[in-house]
């Protein structure tokens, strides 16, 4: 640039000028070349920080993206875990509900069984009481029947004994004469005689067998009144 500015002022020395110009041009080219190199170097120096910043920025963005992805994955995992927990909780609740229903059914079945057993027990007790009542009634009826039969037999035996006694009494009366003697002093004395005893023996008993002796007496019946002295011709007064 300095050579180009000095050319109009030094016209007579053209050759030298040209030579200088050439040299200057060469120098200028070299300077321009160096300037380009320096410019390129400066541009490279400027571009390097930009590329680094971009790489850093991209790295940050990548890290942020990865962080976001990890957070999204964590959130998704949390959602899955929460869903799994809910499903497990729901399954547990369902299992608990099923178990409670089963326990209620078993309890109801046990109560029904207890009621049936209690009913059967009551029926058994009632049947036992009824059977005992029937047994007692049968026993009472049997005892009553036996007692009635025994009483009838006793009555029959008593009647038979009475009949025998009456028959014996009648027989005795038919063979024995029981005579009561009423004495003048109001006392009495009884004596039994065989039925075939003659009246004379009665007179003999009165004469000798009475506690009170009489030298003379007469015999008669009270009712109907009948004098026996006239009927015994063999009697000696």
Secondary structure as GFF3:
##gff-version 3
##sequence-region A 1 237
A	DSSP	alpha_helix	2	6	.	.	.	ID=ss1
A	DSSP	alpha_helix	14	175	.	.	.	ID=ss2
A	DSSP	beta_strand	176	182	.	.	.	ID=ss3
A	DSSP	beta_strand	188	194	.	.	.	ID=ss4
A	DSSP	alpha_helix	199	208	.	.	.	ID=ss5
A	DSSP	beta_strand	220	221	.	.	.	ID=ss6
A	DSSP	beta_strand	226	227	.	.	.	ID=ss7
###
